[in-house]
Amino acid sequence: IRSTFQYLEQLDVVSGLVKAAVFGFIITLMGCYHGYNSRGGAQGVGQATTNAVVSSSILILISNYVVTELFFTR
């Protein structure tokens, strides 16, 4: 436990909390957008779910890079 506190910095915790909030926002936004605009019954909902997962994953990868650059570029 001592080594954890020795190497853990406040910036690591803050960046983790910011990333969690950003990722949650992206997942919520993409799920709502694709779900609200789904058409075609059950098959359309399945396709909208797939689209939401794919778009969320891509946006999370991009936002992870951006947030990491903002916090850790010195």
Distance bins in CASP14 RR format, pairs under 12 A and 6 or more apart:
PFRMAT RR
TARGET T0000
AUTHOR 0000-0000-0000
RMODE 2
METHOD distances of the structure
MODEL  1
1 7 0 0 0 0 0 1 0 0 0 0 0
1 8 0 0 0 0 0 1 0 0 0 0 0
2 8 0 0 0 0 0 1 0 0 0 0 0
4 12 0 0 0 0 0 1 0 0 0 0 0
4 13 0 0 0 0 0 1 0 0 0 0 0
5 12 0 0 0 0 0 1 0 0 0 0 0
5 13 0 0 0 0 0 1 0 0 0 0 0
8 14 0 0 0 0 0 1 0 0 0 0 0
8 15 0 0 0 0 0 1 0 0 0 0 0
8 16 0 0 0 0 0 1 0 0 0 0 0
9 15 0 0 0 0 1 0 0 0 0 0 0
9 16 0 0 0 0 0 1 0 0 0 0 0
9 71 0 0 0 0 0 1 0 0 0 0 0
9 72 0 0 0 0 0 1 0 0 0 0 0
10 16 0 0 0 0 0 1 0 0 0 0 0
10 17 0 0 0 0 0 1 0 0 0 0 0
10 71 0 0 0 0 0 1 0 0 0 0 0
11 17 0 0 0 0 0 1 0 0 0 0 0
11 18 0 0 0 0 0 1 0 0 0 0 0
11 67 0 0 0 0 0 1 0 0 0 0 0
11 68 0 0 0 0 0 1 0 0 0 0 0
11 70 0 0 0 0 0 1 0 0 0 0 0
11 71 1 0 0 1 0 0 0 0 0 0 0
11 72 1 0 0 1 0 0 0 0 0 0 0
11 73 0 0 0 0 0 1 0 0 0 0 0
11 74 0 0 0 0 0 1 0 0 0 0 0
12 18 0 0 0 0 0 1 0 0 0 0 0
12 19 0 0 0 0 0 1 0 0 0 0 0
12 68 0 0 0 0 0 1 0 0 0 0 0
12 71 0 0 0 0 1 0 0 0 0 0 0
12 72 0 0 0 0 1 0 0 0 0 0 0
13 19 0 0 0 0 0 1 0 0 0 0 0
13 20 0 0 0 0 0 1 0 0 0 0 0
13 71 0 0 0 0 0 1 0 0 0 0 0
14 20 0 0 0 0 0 1 0 0 0 0 0
14 21 0 0 0 0 0 1 0 0 0 0 0
14 67 0 0 0 0 0 1 0 0 0 0 0
14 70 0 0 0 0 0 1 0 0 0 0 0
14 71 1 0 0 1 0 0 0 0 0 0 0
14 72 0 0 0 0 0 1 0 0 0 0 0
15 21 0 0 0 0 0 1 0 0 0 0 0
15 22 0 0 0 0 0 1 0 0 0 0 0
15 64 0 0 0 0 0 1 0 0 0 0 0
15 66 0 0 0 0 0 1 0 0 0 0 0
15 67 1 0 0 1 0 0 0 0 0 0 0
15 68 1 0 0 1 0 0 0 0 0 0 0
15 69 0 0 0 0 0 1 0 0 0 0 0
15 70 0 0 0 0 1 0 0 0 0 0 0
15 71 1 0 1 0 0 0 0 0 0 0 0
15 72 1 0 0 1 0 0 0 0 0 0 0
15 73 0 0 0 0 0 1 0 0 0 0 0
16 22 0 0 0 0 1 0 0 0 0 0 0
16 23 0 0 0 0 1 0 0 0 0 0 0
16 64 0 0 0 0 0 1 0 0 0 0 0
16 67 0 0 0 0 1 0 0 0 0 0 0
16 68 0 0 0 0 1 0 0 0 0 0 0
16 71 0 0 0 0 1 0 0 0 0 0 0
16 72 0 0 0 0 0 1 0 0 0 0 0
17 23 0 0 0 0 0 1 0 0 0 0 0
17 24 0 0 0 0 0 1 0 0 0 0 0
17 67 0 0 0 0 0 1 0 0 0 0 0
17 71 0 0 0 0 0 1 0 0 0 0 0
18 24 0 0 0 0 0 1 0 0 0 0 0
18 25 0 0 0 0 0 1 0 0 0 0 0
18 63 0 0 0 0 0 1 0 0 0 0 0
18 64 0 0 0 0 0 1 0 0 0 0 0
18 66 0 0 0 0 0 1 0 0 0 0 0
18 67 1 0 0 1 0 0 0 0 0 0 0
18 68 0 0 0 0 0 1 0 0 0 0 0
18 70 0 0 0 0 1 0 0 0 0 0 0
18 71 1 0 0 1 0 0 0 0 0 0 0
18 72 0 0 0 0 0 1 0 0 0 0 0
19 25 0 0 0 0 0 1 0 0 0 0 0
19 26 0 0 0 0 0 1 0 0 0 0 0
19 60 0 0 0 0 1 0 0 0 0 0 0
19 61 0 0 0 0 0 1 0 0 0 0 0
19 63 1 0 0 1 0 0 0 0 0 0 0
19 64 1 0 0 1 0 0 0 0 0 0 0
19 65 0 0 0 0 0 1 0 0 0 0 0
19 66 0 0 0 0 0 1 0 0 0 0 0
19 67 1 0 1 0 0 0 0 0 0 0 0
19 68 0 0 0 0 1 0 0 0 0 0 0
19 70 0 0 0 0 0 1 0 0 0 0 0
19 71 0 0 0 0 1 0 0 0 0 0 0
19 72 0 0 0 0 0 1 0 0 0 0 0
20 26 0 0 0 0 0 1 0 0 0 0 0
20 27 0 0 0 0 0 1 0 0 0 0 0
20 60 0 0 0 0 0 1 0 0 0 0 0
20 63 0 0 0 0 0 1 0 0 0 0 0
20 64 0 0 0 0 0 1 0 0 0 0 0
20 67 0 0 0 0 0 1 0 0 0 0 0
21 27 0 0 0 0 0 1 0 0 0 0 0
21 28 0 0 0 0 0 1 0 0 0 0 0
21 63 0 0 0 0 0 1 0 0 0 0 0
21 67 0 0 0 0 1 0 0 0 0 0 0
22 28 0 0 0 0 0 1 0 0 0 0 0
22 29 0 0 0 0 0 1 0 0 0 0 0
22 56 0 0 0 0 0 1 0 0 0 0 0
22 59 0 0 0 0 1 0 0 0 0 0 0
22 60 0 0 0 0 1 0 0 0 0 0 0
22 62 0 0 0 0 0 1 0 0 0 0 0
22 63 1 0 1 0 0 0 0 0 0 0 0
22 64 0 0 0 0 1 0 0 0 0 0 0
22 65 0 0 0 0 0 1 0 0 0 0 0
22 66 0 0 0 0 1 0 0 0 0 0 0
22 67 1 0 0 1 0 0 0 0 0 0 0
22 68 0 0 0 0 0 1 0 0 0 0 0
22 70 0 0 0 0 0 1 0 0 0 0 0
22 71 0 0 0 0 0 1 0 0 0 0 0
23 29 0 0 0 0 0 1 0 0 0 0 0
23 30 0 0 0 0 0 1 0 0 0 0 0
23 56 0 0 0 0 1 0 0 0 0 0 0
23 57 0 0 0 0 0 1 0 0 0 0 0
23 59 0 0 0 0 1 0 0 0 0 0 0
23 60 1 0 1 0 0 0 0 0 0 0 0
23 61 0 0 0 0 0 1 0 0 0 0 0
23 62 0 0 0 0 0 1 0 0 0 0 0
23 63 1 0 0 1 0 0 0 0 0 0 0
23 64 1 0 0 1 0 0 0 0 0 0 0
23 66 0 0 0 0 0 1 0 0 0 0 0
23 67 0 0 0 0 1 0 0 0 0 0 0
24 30 0 0 0 0 1 0 0 0 0 0 0
24 31 0 0 0 0 0 1 0 0 0 0 0
24 32 0 0 0 0 0 1 0 0 0 0 0
24 56 0 0 0 0 1 0 0 0 0 0 0
24 59 0 0 0 0 0 1 0 0 0 0 0
24 60 0 0 0 0 1 0 0 0 0 0 0
24 63 0 0 0 0 0 1 0 0 0 0 0
25 31 0 0 0 0 0 1 0 0 0 0 0
25 32 0 0 0 0 0 1 0 0 0 0 0
25 56 0 0 0 0 0 1 0 0 0 0 0
25 59 0 0 0 0 1 0 0 0 0 0 0
25 60 0 0 0 0 0 1 0 0 0 0 0
25 63 0 0 0 0 1 0 0 0 0 0 0
25 67 0 0 0 0 0 1 0 0 0 0 0
26 32 0 0 0 0 0 1 0 0 0 0 0
26 33 0 0 0 0 0 1 0 0 0 0 0
26 52 0 0 0 0 0 1 0 0 0 0 0
26 53 0 0 0 0 0 1 0 0 0 0 0
26 55 0 0 0 0 1 0 0 0 0 0 0
26 56 1 0 1 0 0 0 0 0 0 0 0
26 57 0 0 0 0 1 0 0 0 0 0 0
26 58 0 0 0 0 1 0 0 0 0 0 0
26 59 1 0 1 0 0 0 0 0 0 0 0
26 60 1 0 1 0 0 0 0 0 0 0 0
26 61 0 0 0 0 0 1 0 0 0 0 0
26 62 0 0 0 0 1 0 0 0 0 0 0
26 63 1 0 0 1 0 0 0 0 0 0 0
26 64 0 0 0 0 0 1 0 0 0 0 0
26 66 0 0 0 0 0 1 0 0 0 0 0
26 67 0 0 0 0 0 1 0 0 0 0 0
27 33 0 0 0 0 0 1 0 0 0 0 0
27 34 0 0 0 0 0 1 0 0 0 0 0
27 52 0 0 0 0 1 0 0 0 0 0 0
27 53 0 0 0 0 1 0 0 0 0 0 0
27 55 0 0 0 0 1 0 0 0 0 0 0
27 56 1 0 1 0 0 0 0 0 0 0 0
27 57 0 0 0 0 1 0 0 0 0 0 0
27 59 0 0 0 0 1 0 0 0 0 0 0
27 60 1 0 0 1 0 0 0 0 0 0 0
27 63 0 0 0 0 0 1 0 0 0 0 0
28 34 0 0 0 0 0 1 0 0 0 0 0
28 35 0 0 0 0 0 1 0 0 0 0 0
28 36 0 0 0 0 0 1 0 0 0 0 0
28 52 0 0 0 0 0 1 0 0 0 0 0
28 56 0 0 0 0 1 0 0 0 0 0 0
28 59 0 0 0 0 0 1 0 0 0 0 0
29 35 0 0 0 0 0 1 0 0 0 0 0
29 36 0 0 0 0 0 1 0 0 0 0 0
29 52 0 0 0 0 1 0 0 0 0 0 0
29 55 0 0 0 0 1 0 0 0 0 0 0
29 56 0 0 0 0 1 0 0 0 0 0 0
29 59 0 0 0 0 1 0 0 0 0 0 0
29 60 0 0 0 0 0 1 0 0 0 0 0
29 63 0 0 0 0 0 1 0 0 0 0 0
30 36 0 0 0 0 0 1 0 0 0 0 0
30 37 0 0 0 0 0 1 0 0 0 0 0
30 48 0 0 0 0 0 1 0 0 0 0 0
30 49 0 0 0 0 0 1 0 0 0 0 0
30 50 0 0 0 0 0 1 0 0 0 0 0
30 51 0 0 0 0 1 0 0 0 0 0 0
30 52 1 0 1 0 0 0 0 0 0 0 0
30 53 0 0 0 0 1 0 0 0 0 0 0
30 54 0 0 0 0 1 0 0 0 0 0 0
30 55 1 0 1 0 0 0 0 0 0 0 0
30 56 1 0 1 0 0 0 0 0 0 0 0
30 57 0 0 0 0 1 0 0 0 0 0 0
30 58 0 0 0 0 1 0 0 0 0 0 0
30 59 1 0 0 1 0 0 0 0 0 0 0
30 60 0 0 0 0 1 0 0 0 0 0 0
30 63 0 0 0 0 0 1 0 0 0 0 0
31 37 0 0 0 0 1 0 0 0 0 0 0
31 38 0 0 0 0 1 0 0 0 0 0 0
31 45 0 0 0 0 0 1 0 0 0 0 0
31 46 0 0 0 0 0 1 0 0 0 0 0
31 48 1 0 0 1 0 0 0 0 0 0 0
31 49 0 0 0 0 1 0 0 0 0 0 0
31 50 0 0 0 0 0 1 0 0 0 0 0
31 51 0 0 0 0 1 0 0 0 0 0 0
31 52 1 0 1 0 0 0 0 0 0 0 0
31 53 0 0 0 0 1 0 0 0 0 0 0
31 54 0 0 0 0 0 1 0 0 0 0 0
31 55 0 0 0 0 1 0 0 0 0 0 0
31 56 1 0 0 1 0 0 0 0 0 0 0
31 59 0 0 0 0 0 1 0 0 0 0 0
32 38 0 0 0 0 0 1 0 0 0 0 0
32 48 0 0 0 0 0 1 0 0 0 0 0
32 52 0 0 0 0 1 0 0 0 0 0 0
32 55 0 0 0 0 0 1 0 0 0 0 0
32 56 0 0 0 0 0 1 0 0 0 0 0
33 48 0 0 0 0 1 0 0 0 0 0 0
33 51 0 0 0 0 1 0 0 0 0 0 0
33 52 1 0 0 1 0 0 0 0 0 0 0
33 55 0 0 0 0 1 0 0 0 0 0 0
33 56 0 0 0 0 1 0 0 0 0 0 0
33 59 0 0 0 0 0 1 0 0 0 0 0
34 44 0 0 0 0 1 0 0 0 0 0 0
34 45 0 0 0 0 1 0 0 0 0 0 0
34 46 0 0 0 0 1 0 0 0 0 0 0
34 47 0 0 0 0 1 0 0 0 0 0 0
34 48 1 0 1 0 0 0 0 0 0 0 0
34 49 1 0 0 1 0 0 0 0 0 0 0
34 50 0 0 0 0 1 0 0 0 0 0 0
34 51 1 0 1 0 0 0 0 0 0 0 0
34 52 1 1 0 0 0 0 0 0 0 0 0
34 53 0 0 0 0 1 0 0 0 0 0 0
34 54 0 0 0 0 1 0 0 0 0 0 0
34 55 1 0 0 1 0 0 0 0 0 0 0
34 56 0 0 0 0 1 0 0 0 0 0 0
35 41 0 0 0 0 0 1 0 0 0 0 0
35 44 0 0 0 0 1 0 0 0 0 0 0
35 45 1 0 0 1 0 0 0 0 0 0 0
35 46 0 0 0 0 1 0 0 0 0 0 0
35 47 0 0 0 0 1 0 0 0 0 0 0
35 48 1 0 1 0 0 0 0 0 0 0 0
35 49 1 0 0 1 0 0 0 0 0 0 0
35 50 0 0 0 0 0 1 0 0 0 0 0
35 51 0 0 0 0 1 0 0 0 0 0 0
35 52 1 0 0 1 0 0 0 0 0 0 0
35 53 0 0 0 0 0 1 0 0 0 0 0
35 55 0 0 0 0 0 1 0 0 0 0 0
36 45 0 0 0 0 0 1 0 0 0 0 0
36 48 0 0 0 0 1 0 0 0 0 0 0
36 52 0 0 0 0 0 1 0 0 0 0 0
37 44 0 0 0 0 0 1 0 0 0 0 0
37 45 0 0 0 0 0 1 0 0 0 0 0
37 47 0 0 0 0 0 1 0 0 0 0 0
37 48 1 0 0 1 0 0 0 0 0 0 0
37 51 0 0 0 0 1 0 0 0 0 0 0
37 52 0 0 0 0 0 1 0 0 0 0 0
37 55 0 0 0 0 0 1 0 0 0 0 0
38 44 1 0 1 0 0 0 0 0 0 0 0
38 45 1 0 1 0 0 0 0 0 0 0 0
38 46 1 0 0 1 0 0 0 0 0 0 0
38 47 1 0 0 1 0 0 0 0 0 0 0
38 48 1 1 0 0 0 0 0 0 0 0 0
38 49 0 0 0 0 1 0 0 0 0 0 0
38 50 0 0 0 0 0 1 0 0 0 0 0
38 51 0 0 0 0 1 0 0 0 0 0 0
38 52 0 0 0 0 1 0 0 0 0 0 0
39 45 0 0 0 0 1 0 0 0 0 0 0
39 46 0 0 0 0 0 1 0 0 0 0 0
39 47 0 0 0 0 1 0 0 0 0 0 0
39 48 0 0 0 0 1 0 0 0 0 0 0
39 51 0 0 0 0 0 1 0 0 0 0 0
40 46 0 0 0 0 1 0 0 0 0 0 0
40 47 0 0 0 0 1 0 0 0 0 0 0
40 48 0 0 0 0 1 0 0 0 0 0 0
41 47 0 0 0 0 1 0 0 0 0 0 0
41 48 0 0 0 0 1 0 0 0 0 0 0
42 48 0 0 0 0 0 1 0 0 0 0 0
42 49 0 0 0 0 0 1 0 0 0 0 0
43 49 0 0 0 0 0 1 0 0 0 0 0
43 50 0 0 0 0 0 1 0 0 0 0 0
44 50 0 0 0 0 1 0 0 0 0 0 0
44 51 0 0 0 0 1 0 0 0 0 0 0
44 52 0 0 0 0 0 1 0 0 0 0 0
45 51 0 0 0 0 0 1 0 0 0 0 0
45 52 0 0 0 0 0 1 0 0 0 0 0
46 52 0 0 0 0 1 0 0 0 0 0 0
46 53 0 0 0 0 0 1 0 0 0 0 0
47 53 0 0 0 0 0 1 0 0 0 0 0
47 54 0 0 0 0 0 1 0 0 0 0 0
48 54 0 0 0 0 0 1 0 0 0 0 0
48 55 0 0 0 0 0 1 0 0 0 0 0
49 55 0 0 0 0 0 1 0 0 0 0 0
49 56 0 0 0 0 0 1 0 0 0 0 0
50 56 0 0 0 0 0 1 0 0 0 0 0
50 57 0 0 0 0 0 1 0 0 0 0 0
51 57 0 0 0 0 0 1 0 0 0 0 0
51 58 0 0 0 0 0 1 0 0 0 0 0
52 58 0 0 0 0 0 1 0 0 0 0 0
52 59 0 0 0 0 0 1 0 0 0 0 0
52 60 0 0 0 0 0 1 0 0 0 0 0
53 59 0 0 0 0 0 1 0 0 0 0 0
53 60 0 0 0 0 0 1 0 0 0 0 0
54 60 0 0 0 0 0 1 0 0 0 0 0
54 61 0 0 0 0 0 1 0 0 0 0 0
55 61 0 0 0 0 0 1 0 0 0 0 0
55 62 0 0 0 0 0 1 0 0 0 0 0
56 62 0 0 0 0 0 1 0 0 0 0 0
56 63 0 0 0 0 0 1 0 0 0 0 0
57 63 0 0 0 0 0 1 0 0 0 0 0
57 64 0 0 0 0 0 1 0 0 0 0 0
58 64 0 0 0 0 0 1 0 0 0 0 0
58 65 0 0 0 0 0 1 0 0 0 0 0
59 65 0 0 0 0 0 1 0 0 0 0 0
59 66 0 0 0 0 0 1 0 0 0 0 0
59 67 0 0 0 0 0 1 0 0 0 0 0
60 66 0 0 0 0 0 1 0 0 0 0 0
60 67 0 0 0 0 0 1 0 0 0 0 0
61 67 0 0 0 0 0 1 0 0 0 0 0
61 68 0 0 0 0 0 1 0 0 0 0 0
62 68 0 0 0 0 0 1 0 0 0 0 0
62 69 0 0 0 0 0 1 0 0 0 0 0
63 69 0 0 0 0 0 1 0 0 0 0 0
63 70 0 0 0 0 0 1 0 0 0 0 0
64 70 0 0 0 0 0 1 0 0 0 0 0
64 71 0 0 0 0 0 1 0 0 0 0 0
64 72 0 0 0 0 0 1 0 0 0 0 0
65 71 0 0 0 0 0 1 0 0 0 0 0
65 72 0 0 0 0 0 1 0 0 0 0 0
65 73 0 0 0 0 0 1 0 0 0 0 0
66 72 0 0 0 0 0 1 0 0 0 0 0
66 73 0 0 0 0 0 1 0 0 0 0 0
67 73 0 0 0 0 0 1 0 0 0 0 0
END
